[in-house]
Amino acid sequence: MPKESTLATQRLELASKGYDLKPLSEVDPALRIPRSRFDGWANLTTGFGRPSQHPVSNSQYEALDKINAHQQEQMYRSDWVTRKGIDAPAEDMTRNGISYQHNDDDEEQEDEEKKKDNQEKSQKLVEDFDDLLNEDFKLWQTAFQAIALARASGGSHTLFNFNDIQTAEEFKEPLNENQVSEIRWVRTIPAWYSIPLTYYRDINHPKWGQPEHYQVIIREAGFGITLQVHESRMIRMDGRFTTQAAKIQNRGWNDSEIQAVYTALRDYGICVMSTSSTLETFTQDYLGMKGLAEKVMMGETDYVLERIALTHAGMTSNKLNIFDADSETMERKGTPITGLAKLWDGYTDAICGAWGIPKSRFFSSESGKLGGSSSESDTRNYFNGTHSKQEIQLRPWLNSFMLFVNLANKMLTGLPSYTFNELQEQSDKEKADTRYTQAQTDQIYMQEQVLSPEEVTISRFSKEETDLETNTVDFAAREEMEDEATPEEVDEMRETIANMEMENAVNEAATQQNIENQQPQKPAQKPIEEKQDQVINVKPEINIEAPIVNVKIPELKDHTENIKNKLNEIKGKLDENVKKELTEIKDKLDEDIDI
């Protein structure tokens, strides 16, 4: 028995007899208790506070054994949860394709028709190239296979058979780009069947330390071949990033996605199997026999077994069971499953969290903590992560694939630029709301003179589809307007417009005052002599609308002269109208006086 345990037992016996004992550390400093806590509490008997005996202190991570290629392949083939976790991101990365960007030439061309013709020819070449990729080489089907196999096995190779070689042994030679004019076939190889053989050992080589040749195994039904292939004839796609030590274990490849989620897959599978077993035995039949214990003790087990067999046969064949009402009882009881649904939901959330896929995507469900209407942010984060994988993992593969195809067909002078299409498509209502918001933004731009109406029209509706992202500024038109107007002309135009606005305001105020003052009044009943001496003071109603002037900077001089002329005309008309209306009022008053 350890020295500490013996002392502890003796101290407990002495303490039970009433002895006052000193702390153990004062008796023997060598037996000072190691602390695993920040306070001073510890217990030798229970191990509380002692790192050598405390269960939490002794817990440590045990590395999980590596899942071999056979297990990975069988899980991907047979387990639907594994396959869904592998395929779902690969499907999302390849389902919406790409959109090509047709950029204009940097150098301006004098002949606009020639420029437009060149653009149309360039677009037609890109469209034909895209048709070649999709029809002859099944671009997106091949891309899905490359991503899925890379996730399942830790990496994949897309092998091209170019016509610069004629035999299987020549696959080990580097690709001769000058002799390539045809691609015979394309094959996707998982990391399970592509093993590095030789490496670039020249420290000055840009690919130093990377595999130079691979041993590639191609298997078909009734056929198989092993090739030694140079890396320049293949496109490599790696799986989940891992450490260098793990790559050595994986024969130069990264980890399979299954490796990190294996524990979660196992736990979820146990949960499903246990639930199935519970449902299978959800109800149990109980047969009560009088004197059963006595019969067993007396060795009359044959009778008991025969009675059980008859009961089972009756329930199985005839769906009817007969028992002695006096000496036997029959009862059916259900297995309690309280909390099973909550437990299942917990494992479901765990498996979705392990794969990093929302429940709405993994289980096609609209509920749950990791998906559905209550967790739109999780779905948005998932698609943002998928887009990041497109840029990091898929784009280099696509560029190499296009380069190989163009190398054989020589359709383009360079690779076209492209962007990945949106992964999460908007509903019709969401599209309408987005366009309405953009229309309000454009209205503010025009009101604040950030953009002109013409520039907004070009930005939104100059392409085949409505563009809500681009804001086109016509710098050439703006520079032309600025060149044609001097600062003095700009100041003069601003002063003229300010004067017009002030005069319009005065006219509106006068018109309003005239409307208020000119109310029809009956002449007072006074002698005719007084009416004759009455002074006539009448302000006629004058309603002259100010002209709406839309002045552009290049035409400042002409507009300024026109505005002055129009103001003079308005004043002349004003005087004539006043005189005319005063004359009419005076004549009317004279008639009233005569009457």
C-alpha positions as semicolon CSV with decimal commas, in nm:
position;residue;x (nm);y (nm);z (nm)
1;M;0,000;0,000;0,000
2;P;0,141;0,347;-0,081
3;K;0,291;0,543;0,201
4;E;0,035;0,821;0,163
5;S;-0,261;0,582;0,192
6;T;-0,115;0,415;0,506
7;L;-0,062;0,748;0,676
8;A;-0,408;0,864;0,581
9;T;-0,564;0,552;0,736
10;Q;-0,365;0,589;1,058
11;R;-0,452;0,958;1,084
12;L;-0,822;0,881;1,041
13;E;-0,808;0,624;1,324
14;L;-0,625;0,865;1,555
15;A;-0,861;1,148;1,469
16;S;-1,162;0,927;1,550
17;K;-1,015;0,871;1,900
18;G;-0,996;1,245;1,964
19;Y;-0,628;1,315;1,898
20;D;-0,540;1,663;1,771
21;L;-0,322;1,605;1,465
22;K;-0,090;1,846;1,286
23;P;-0,120;1,901;0,911
24;L;0,051;1,630;0,710
25;S;0,280;1,879;0,538
26;E;0,423;1,982;0,877
27;V;0,488;1,621;0,979
28;D;0,676;1,534;0,659
29;P;0,740;1,804;0,393
30;A;0,800;1,528;0,138
31;L;0,432;1,440;0,161
32;R;0,313;1,788;0,066
33;I;-0,009;1,749;-0,134
34;P;0,020;1,866;-0,497
35;R;-0,253;2,114;-0,571
36;S;-0,477;2,112;-0,877
37;R;-0,689;2,399;-0,744
38;F;-0,627;2,764;-0,672
39;D;-0,762;2,734;-0,319
40;G;-0,629;2,511;-0,041
41;W;-0,896;2,243;-0,034
42;A;-0,778;1,886;-0,091
43;N;-0,868;1,537;0,030
44;L;-0,633;1,238;0,034
45;T;-0,913;0,986;0,069
46;T;-1,138;1,101;-0,214
47;G;-0,865;1,249;-0,433
48;F;-1,038;1,587;-0,437
49;G;-0,790;1,861;-0,531
50;R;-0,511;1,615;-0,621
51;P;-0,401;1,604;-0,988
52;S;-0,288;1,242;-0,956
53;Q;-0,631;1,116;-0,843
54;H;-0,888;1,373;-0,963
55;P;-1,087;1,228;-1,258
56;V;-1,089;1,557;-1,452
57;S;-0,716;1,609;-1,406
58;N;-0,645;1,261;-1,541
59;S;-0,857;1,316;-1,855
60;Q;-0,658;1,351;-2,174
61;Y;-0,717;1,335;-2,547
62;E;-0,650;0,999;-2,709
63;A;-0,576;1,029;-3,079
64;L;-0,826;0,848;-3,299
65;D;-0,678;0,586;-3,525
66;K;-0,659;0,692;-3,888
67;I;-0,946;0,568;-4,103
68;N;-0,798;0,367;-4,386
69;A;-0,890;0,396;-4,753
70;H;-1,116;0,089;-4,743
71;Q;-1,324;0,235;-4,457
72;Q;-1,349;0,573;-4,631
73;E;-1,465;0,415;-4,955
74;Q;-1,722;0,190;-4,787
75;M;-1,862;0,470;-4,571
76;Y;-1,898;0,697;-4,875
77;R;-2,068;0,416;-5,062
78;S;-2,300;0,275;-4,794
79;D;-2,371;0,540;-4,526
80;W;-2,615;0,807;-4,642
81;V;-2,509;1,057;-4,374
82;T;-2,148;1,032;-4,490
83;R;-2,243;1,062;-4,855
84;K;-2,468;1,363;-4,792
85;G;-2,193;1,540;-4,600
86;I;-1,949;1,477;-4,886
87;D;-2,179;1,553;-5,179
88;A;-2,379;1,853;-5,054
89;P;-2,093;2,109;-5,066
90;A;-1,969;1,963;-5,396
91;E;-2,317;2,004;-5,544
92;D;-2,349;2,360;-5,418
93;M;-2,007;2,456;-5,554
94;T;-2,094;2,338;-5,906
95;R;-2,472;2,372;-5,951
96;N;-2,500;2,739;-6,062
97;G;-2,198;2,761;-6,290
98;I;-2,013;3,079;-6,385
99;S;-2,073;3,403;-6,576
100;Y;-1,809;3,530;-6,818
101;Q;-1,698;3,893;-6,800
102;H;-1,658;4,062;-7,140
103;N;-1,424;4,353;-7,073
104;D;-1,375;4,632;-7,325
105;D;-1,030;4,702;-7,465
106;D;-0,828;4,954;-7,269
107;E;-0,722;5,140;-7,581
108;E;-0,996;5,347;-7,739
109;Q;-1,074;5,269;-8,099
110;E;-1,177;5,546;-8,335
111;D;-1,408;5,322;-8,533
112;E;-1,701;5,243;-8,303
113;E;-1,848;4,992;-8,547
114;K;-1,519;4,805;-8,565
115;K;-1,494;4,807;-8,187
116;K;-1,847;4,672;-8,152
117;D;-1,777;4,406;-8,415
118;N;-1,464;4,291;-8,229
119;Q;-1,658;4,270;-7,904
120;E;-1,928;4,057;-8,065
121;K;-1,667;3,824;-8,214
122;S;-1,492;3,790;-7,878
123;Q;-1,819;3,711;-7,702
124;K;-1,905;3,453;-7,968
125;L;-1,568;3,280;-7,921
126;V;-1,618;3,264;-7,545
127;E;-1,969;3,122;-7,590
128;D;-1,838;2,856;-7,830
129;F;-1,560;2,772;-7,586
130;D;-1,813;2,734;-7,304
131;D;-2,024;2,503;-7,522
132;L;-1,713;2,293;-7,589
133;L;-1,639;2,268;-7,216
134;N;-1,991;2,159;-7,126
135;E;-2,083;1,937;-7,420
136;D;-1,758;1,760;-7,504
137;F;-1,580;1,755;-7,168
138;K;-1,875;1,763;-6,921
139;L;-1,708;2,041;-6,724
140;W;-1,941;2,059;-6,423
141;Q;-1,992;1,684;-6,396
142;T;-1,614;1,638;-6,391
143;A;-1,575;1,923;-6,141
144;F;-1,830;1,764;-5,907
145;Q;-1,648;1,429;-5,923
146;A;-1,313;1,594;-5,851
147;I;-1,449;1,782;-5,547
148;A;-1,649;1,489;-5,407
149;L;-1,361;1,241;-5,439
150;A;-1,118;1,494;-5,290
151;R;-1,347;1,537;-4,989
152;A;-1,395;1,162;-4,950
153;S;-1,037;1,042;-5,002
154;G;-0,823;1,344;-4,917
155;G;-0,751;1,447;-5,275
156;S;-0,814;1,372;-5,641
157;H;-0,648;1,389;-5,981
158;T;-0,805;1,481;-6,314
159;L;-0,600;1,288;-6,570
160;F;-0,583;1,404;-6,936
161;N;-0,476;1,184;-7,225
162;F;-0,323;1,423;-7,480
163;N;-0,221;1,321;-7,830
164;D;0,145;1,408;-7,773
165;I;0,196;1,047;-7,656
166;Q;0,105;0,717;-7,816
167;T;0,171;0,446;-7,553
168;A;0,093;0,393;-7,184
169;E;0,463;0,409;-7,096
170;E;0,485;0,765;-7,229
171;F;0,254;0,900;-6,957
172;K;0,564;0,942;-6,739
173;E;0,703;1,203;-6,981
174;P;0,632;1,575;-6,915
175;L;0,357;1,731;-7,124
176;N;0,482;1,870;-7,457
177;E;0,250;2,166;-7,512
178;N;0,379;2,234;-7,864
179;Q;0,260;1,894;-7,988
180;V;-0,085;1,896;-7,826
181;S;-0,383;1,925;-8,062
182;E;-0,635;1,682;-7,915
183;I;-0,762;1,547;-7,583
184;R;-0,860;1,182;-7,616
185;W;-1,022;1,134;-7,274
186;V;-1,042;1,274;-6,921
187;R;-1,057;1,058;-6,607
188;T;-1,101;1,150;-6,237
189;I;-0,881;0,951;-5,997
190;P;-0,928;0,955;-5,614
191;A;-0,628;0,973;-5,382
192;W;-0,685;0,607;-5,296
193;Y;-0,554;0,511;-5,643
194;S;-0,293;0,783;-5,703
195;I;0,030;0,734;-5,507
196;P;0,335;0,966;-5,531
197;L;0,643;0,784;-5,663
198;T;0,915;1,045;-5,719
199;Y;0,965;1,403;-5,604
200;Y;1,134;1,717;-5,733
201;R;1,466;1,710;-5,545
202;D;1,639;2,012;-5,702
203;I;1,621;2,278;-5,432
204;N;1,618;2,552;-5,699
205;H;1,315;2,405;-5,875
206;P;0,988;2,599;-5,811
207;K;0,813;2,269;-5,730
208;W;1,085;2,141;-5,497
209;G;0,952;1,883;-5,252
210;Q;0,634;1,816;-5,453
211;P;0,558;1,486;-5,630
212;E;0,688;1,461;-5,986
213;H;0,549;1,119;-6,080
214;Y;0,245;0,929;-5,952
215;Q;0,149;0,564;-5,968
216;V;-0,209;0,578;-6,096
217;I;-0,435;0,275;-6,080
218;I;-0,732;0,270;-6,318
219;R;-0,990;-0,001;-6,253
220;E;-1,292;-0,096;-6,455
221;A;-1,512;-0,406;-6,464
222;G;-1,289;-0,680;-6,600
223;F;-1,005;-0,439;-6,669
224;G;-0,728;-0,267;-6,476
225;I;-0,405;-0,087;-6,551
226;T;-0,129;0,082;-6,351
227;L;0,035;0,389;-6,504
228;Q;0,333;0,599;-6,408
229;V;0,210;0,953;-6,481
230;H;0,395;1,284;-6,482
231;E;0,226;1,551;-6,269
232;S;0,204;1,796;-6,563
233;R;-0,061;1,575;-6,724
234;M;-0,299;1,596;-6,427
235;I;-0,486;1,856;-6,223
236;R;-0,451;1,798;-5,851
237;M;-0,721;1,892;-5,598
238;D;-0,649;1,843;-5,227
239;G;-0,891;1,753;-4,948
240;R;-0,908;1,905;-4,600
241;F;-0,584;2,074;-4,499
242;T;-0,381;1,886;-4,238
243;T;-0,036;1,879;-4,082
244;Q;0,281;1,766;-4,255
245;A;0,305;1,461;-4,028
246;A;-0,047;1,358;-4,128
247;K;0,041;1,406;-4,497
248;I;0,326;1,160;-4,454
249;Q;0,078;0,908;-4,312
250;N;-0,157;0,981;-4,603
251;R;0,115;0,916;-4,864
252;G;0,145;1,282;-4,958
253;W;-0,224;1,372;-4,954
254;N;-0,439;1,580;-4,720
255;D;-0,705;1,436;-4,488
256;S;-1,042;1,300;-4,587
257;E;-1,339;1,501;-4,457
258;I;-1,460;1,177;-4,295
259;Q;-1,160;1,165;-4,061
260;A;-1,263;1,465;-3,847
261;V;-1,635;1,377;-3,829
262;Y;-1,593;1,002;-3,776
263;T;-1,685;1,017;-3,405
264;A;-2,000;1,220;-3,478
265;L;-2,096;0,977;-3,756
266;R;-2,050;0,682;-3,522
267;D;-2,254;0,841;-3,242
268;Y;-2,535;0,936;-3,480
269;G;-2,542;0,584;-3,623
270;I;-2,562;0,434;-3,273
271;C;-2,848;0,673;-3,193
272;V;-3,041;0,564;-3,501
273;M;-2,981;0,193;-3,438
274;S;-3,074;0,220;-3,069
275;T;-3,393;0,404;-3,158
276;S;-3,481;0,137;-3,413
277;S;-3,427;-0,137;-3,154
278;T;-3,645;0,051;-2,907
279;L;-3,925;0,084;-3,160
280;E;-3,896;-0,284;-3,253
281;T;-3,959;-0,384;-2,891
282;F;-4,183;-0,089;-2,814
283;T;-4,458;-0,317;-2,678
284;Q;-4,394;-0,630;-2,468
285;D;-4,642;-0,908;-2,382
286;Y;-4,636;-1,037;-2,025
287;L;-4,782;-1,380;-1,928
288;G;-4,845;-1,439;-1,560
289;M;-4,858;-1,805;-1,445
290;K;-4,973;-1,909;-1,101
291;G;-4,709;-2,114;-0,920
292;L;-4,440;-2,044;-1,182
293;A;-4,157;-2,021;-0,930
294;E;-4,261;-2,347;-0,765
295;K;-4,276;-2,530;-1,099
296;V;-3,929;-2,407;-1,191
297;M;-3,792;-2,520;-0,854
298;M;-3,953;-2,862;-0,897
299;G;-3,796;-2,900;-1,241
300;E;-4,121;-2,869;-1,433
301;T;-3,966;-2,640;-1,692
302;D;-4,102;-2,842;-1,985
303;Y;-4,452;-2,733;-1,895
304;V;-4,343;-2,371;-1,872
305;L;-4,163;-2,377;-2,207
306;E;-4,454;-2,552;-2,375
307;R;-4,695;-2,294;-2,241
308;I;-4,475;-2,009;-2,372
309;A;-4,454;-2,175;-2,714
310;L;-4,832;-2,210;-2,734
311;T;-4,876;-1,846;-2,638
312;H;-4,629;-1,729;-2,901
313;A;-4,782;-1,951;-3,170
314;G;-5,129;-1,824;-3,093
315;M;-5,027;-1,460;-3,119
316;T;-4,817;-1,511;-3,431
317;S;-5,042;-1,736;-3,638
318;N;-5,393;-1,666;-3,517
319;K;-5,345;-1,319;-3,368
320;L;-5,532;-1,466;-3,072
321;N;-5,415;-1,589;-2,738
322;I;-5,611;-1,803;-2,490
323;F;-5,511;-1,824;-2,125
324;D;-5,658;-1,957;-1,800
325;A;-5,858;-1,680;-1,641
326;D;-5,809;-1,824;-1,291
327;S;-5,440;-1,911;-1,292
328;E;-5,291;-1,694;-1,570
329;T;-5,283;-1,326;-1,665
330;M;-5,193;-1,161;-1,997
331;E;-5,074;-0,800;-2,020
332;R;-4,914;-0,581;-2,288
333;K;-4,688;-0,294;-2,177
334;G;-4,514;-0,021;-2,377
335;T;-4,151;0,084;-2,344
336;P;-4,117;0,439;-2,206
337;I;-3,964;0,673;-2,468
338;T;-3,986;1,001;-2,279
339;G;-3,720;1,242;-2,406
340;L;-3,631;1,031;-2,711
341;A;-3,732;1,302;-2,960
342;K;-3,522;1,562;-2,779
343;L;-3,227;1,322;-2,770
344;W;-3,260;1,258;-3,143
345;D;-3,269;1,633;-3,214
346;G;-2,949;1,673;-3,015
347;Y;-2,767;1,414;-3,225
348;T;-2,912;1,566;-3,543
349;D;-2,775;1,908;-3,451
350;A;-2,442;1,748;-3,363
351;I;-2,404;1,579;-3,702
352;C;-2,498;1,901;-3,886
353;G;-2,249;2,095;-3,677
354;A;-1,976;1,839;-3,744
355;W;-2,026;1,863;-4,121
356;G;-2,078;2,242;-4,111
357;I;-2,402;2,212;-4,309
358;P;-2,731;2,372;-4,193
359;K;-3,013;2,135;-4,105
360;S;-3,233;2,291;-4,374
361;R;-2,974;2,182;-4,634
362;F;-2,871;1,851;-4,478
363;F;-3,215;1,712;-4,392
364;S;-3,429;1,931;-4,623
365;S;-3,598;2,060;-4,308
366;E;-3,727;2,405;-4,222
367;S;-3,677;2,372;-3,849
368;G;-3,387;2,331;-3,611
369;K;-3,110;2,533;-3,459
370;L;-2,882;2,503;-3,761
371;G;-3,128;2,596;-4,034
372;G;-3,475;2,711;-4,128
373;S;-3,649;3,044;-4,097
374;S;-3,528;3,096;-3,740
375;S;-3,162;3,068;-3,840
376;E;-3,118;3,238;-4,175
377;S;-2,776;3,357;-4,065
378;D;-2,652;2,995;-4,047
379;T;-2,763;2,931;-4,403
380;R;-2,606;3,256;-4,518
381;N;-2,280;3,168;-4,341
382;Y;-2,283;2,826;-4,506
383;F;-2,320;2,972;-4,855
384;N;-2,053;3,233;-4,781
385;G;-1,820;2,950;-4,678
386;T;-1,909;2,757;-4,993
387;H;-1,828;3,062;-5,206
388;S;-1,492;3,086;-5,031
389;K;-1,424;2,723;-5,121
390;Q;-1,510;2,802;-5,481
391;E;-1,244;3,072;-5,490
392;I;-0,978;2,876;-5,302
393;Q;-1,035;2,521;-5,424
394;L;-1,244;2,526;-5,742
395;R;-1,108;2,830;-5,928
396;P;-0,748;2,697;-5,964
397;W;-0,889;2,367;-6,089
398;L;-1,117;2,545;-6,340
399;N;-0,832;2,761;-6,468
400;S;-0,614;2,455;-6,530
401;F;-0,903;2,267;-6,695
402;M;-0,974;2,559;-6,932
403;L;-0,604;2,594;-7,005
404;F;-0,575;2,226;-7,104
405;V;-0,885;2,240;-7,326
406;N;-0,773;2,563;-7,494
407;L;-0,425;2,416;-7,537
408;A;-0,574;2,139;-7,749
409;N;-0,834;2,345;-7,940
410;K;-0,661;2,686;-7,953
411;M;-0,987;2,883;-7,962
412;L;-0,886;3,172;-7,736
413;T;-0,576;3,386;-7,705
414;G;-0,613;3,389;-7,328
415;L;-0,833;3,254;-7,053
416;P;-1,163;3,443;-7,015
417;S;-1,238;3,615;-6,687
418;Y;-1,542;3,489;-6,498
419;T;-1,728;3,506;-6,169
420;F;-1,922;3,239;-5,983
421;N;-2,297;3,284;-5,991
422;E;-2,491;3,344;-5,671
423;L;-2,548;3,028;-5,466
424;Q;-2,859;3,145;-5,283
425;E;-3,124;3,255;-5,533
426;Q;-3,374;3,522;-5,435
427;S;-3,750;3,472;-5,446
428;D;-3,967;3,694;-5,668
429;K;-4,066;3,903;-5,366
430;E;-3,705;3,946;-5,257
431;K;-3,608;4,051;-5,611
432;A;-3,890;4,308;-5,618
433;D;-3,785;4,448;-5,279
434;T;-3,423;4,473;-5,394
435;R;-3,517;4,660;-5,712
436;Y;-3,746;4,895;-5,520
437;T;-3,467;4,978;-5,276
438;Q;-3,225;5,035;-5,565
439;A;-3,478;5,263;-5,738
440;Q;-3,502;5,475;-5,423
441;T;-3,122;5,491;-5,405
442;D;-3,101;5,600;-5,771
443;Q;-3,361;5,870;-5,705
444;I;-3,145;6,008;-5,423
445;Y;-2,841;5,999;-5,654
446;M;-3,026;6,208;-5,912
447;Q;-3,171;6,452;-5,659
448;E;-2,830;6,512;-5,504
449;Q;-2,677;6,533;-5,855
450;V;-2,440;6,244;-5,788
451;L;-2,556;6,076;-6,111
452;S;-2,755;6,206;-6,404
453;P;-3,071;6,030;-6,529
454;E;-2,880;5,922;-6,839
455;E;-2,605;5,764;-6,626
456;V;-2,860;5,579;-6,412
457;T;-3,029;5,446;-6,726
458;I;-2,699;5,321;-6,865
459;S;-2,602;5,166;-6,530
460;R;-2,924;4,970;-6,482
461;F;-3,059;4,883;-6,825
462;S;-2,772;4,874;-7,075
463;K;-2,717;4,498;-7,029
464;E;-2,931;4,194;-7,101
465;E;-3,039;4,174;-6,736
466;T;-3,100;4,449;-6,485
467;D;-2,771;4,542;-6,319
468;L;-2,813;4,655;-5,958
469;E;-2,445;4,666;-5,870
470;T;-2,286;4,892;-6,132
471;N;-2,291;5,272;-6,126
472;T;-2,166;5,408;-6,459
473;V;-2,024;5,761;-6,464
474;D;-1,992;5,926;-6,807
475;F;-1,665;6,109;-6,748
476;A;-1,632;6,207;-7,114
477;A;-1,963;6,395;-7,113
478;R;-1,879;6,562;-6,784
479;E;-1,538;6,675;-6,908
480;E;-1,696;6,811;-7,226
481;M;-1,945;7,015;-7,024
482;E;-1,670;7,148;-6,800
483;D;-1,450;7,243;-7,097
484;E;-1,726;7,447;-7,266
485;A;-1,808;7,661;-6,959
486;T;-1,577;7,909;-6,788
487;P;-1,598;7,985;-6,415
488;E;-1,737;8,333;-6,493
489;E;-2,014;8,179;-6,700
490;V;-2,097;7,935;-6,425
491;D;-2,122;8,221;-6,172
492;E;-2,337;8,426;-6,408
493;M;-2,572;8,132;-6,463
494;R;-2,606;8,075;-6,091
495;E;-2,681;8,447;-6,032
496;T;-2,942;8,447;-6,309
497;I;-3,115;8,140;-6,171
498;A;-3,115;8,294;-5,822
499;N;-3,275;8,614;-5,957
500;M;-3,539;8,412;-6,140
501;E;-3,623;8,218;-5,827
502;M;-3,653;8,541;-5,627
503;E;-3,878;8,706;-5,888
504;N;-4,098;8,399;-5,908
505;A;-4,134;8,409;-5,531
506;V;-4,236;8,778;-5,546
507;N;-4,491;8,709;-5,820
508;E;-4,641;8,422;-5,623
509;A;-4,671;8,642;-5,312
510;A;-4,836;8,922;-5,511
511;T;-5,077;8,681;-5,672
512;Q;-5,177;8,539;-5,335
513;Q;-5,230;8,890;-5,197
514;N;-5,446;8,984;-5,495
515;I;-5,663;8,681;-5,445
516;E;-5,720;8,776;-5,082
517;N;-5,787;9,148;-5,150
518;Q;-6,005;9,122;-5,458
519;Q;-6,341;9,018;-5,318
520;P;-6,662;9,135;-5,495
521;Q;-6,811;9,430;-5,295
522;K;-7,141;9,610;-5,346
523;P;-7,107;9,984;-5,383
524;A;-7,219;10,180;-5,077
525;Q;-7,558;10,360;-5,087
526;K;-7,427;10,714;-5,110
527;P;-7,528;11,008;-5,315
528;I;-7,416;11,011;-5,669
529;E;-7,199;11,312;-5,598
530;E;-6,997;11,114;-5,343
531;K;-6,952;10,825;-5,586
532;Q;-6,816;11,053;-5,844
533;D;-6,560;11,188;-5,598
534;Q;-6,462;10,834;-5,484
535;V;-6,104;10,741;-5,562
536;I;-6,070;10,411;-5,743
537;N;-5,798;10,192;-5,595
538;V;-5,825;9,840;-5,734
539;K;-5,549;9,581;-5,766
540;P;-5,635;9,346;-6,049
541;E;-5,566;8,973;-6,019
542;I;-5,262;8,886;-6,221
543;N;-5,162;8,522;-6,261
544;I;-4,853;8,488;-6,471
545;E;-4,667;8,160;-6,438
546;A;-4,291;8,181;-6,437
547;P;-4,134;7,990;-6,721
548;I;-3,954;7,666;-6,635
549;V;-3,601;7,704;-6,755
550;N;-3,373;7,402;-6,792
551;V;-3,028;7,545;-6,842
552;K;-2,722;7,339;-6,927
553;I;-2,373;7,468;-6,869
554;P;-2,254;7,460;-7,236
555;E;-2,541;7,699;-7,335
556;L;-2,504;7,958;-7,059
557;K;-2,469;8,266;-7,280
558;D;-2,769;8,194;-7,499
559;H;-2,988;8,103;-7,205
560;T;-2,888;8,416;-7,015
561;E;-2,997;8,641;-7,303
562;N;-3,320;8,446;-7,348
563;I;-3,400;8,477;-6,979
564;K;-3,351;8,856;-6,988
565;N;-3,572;8,889;-7,295
566;K;-3,844;8,680;-7,138
567;L;-3,835;8,890;-6,822
568;N;-3,881;9,207;-7,028
569;E;-4,172;9,049;-7,212
570;I;-4,332;8,953;-6,882
571;K;-4,302;9,310;-6,752
572;G;-4,454;9,452;-7,070
573;K;-4,745;9,212;-7,057
574;L;-4,792;9,294;-6,690
575;D;-4,828;9,669;-6,762
576;E;-5,071;9,611;-7,047
577;N;-5,288;9,375;-6,844
578;V;-5,300;9,617;-6,549
579;K;-5,406;9,908;-6,769
580;K;-5,667;9,699;-6,946
581;E;-5,824;9,566;-6,628
582;L;-5,827;9,912;-6,466
583;T;-6,008;10,051;-6,768
584;E;-6,268;9,775;-6,756
585;I;-6,331;9,831;-6,384
586;K;-6,367;10,207;-6,433
587;D;-6,616;10,157;-6,716
588;K;-6,819;9,922;-6,502
589;L;-6,830;10,170;-6,215
590;D;-6,939;10,445;-6,453
591;E;-7,225;10,229;-6,569
592;D;-7,332;10,165;-6,209
593;I;-7,322;10,537;-6,139
594;D;-7,534;10,613;-6,441
595;I;-7,788;10,358;-6,329
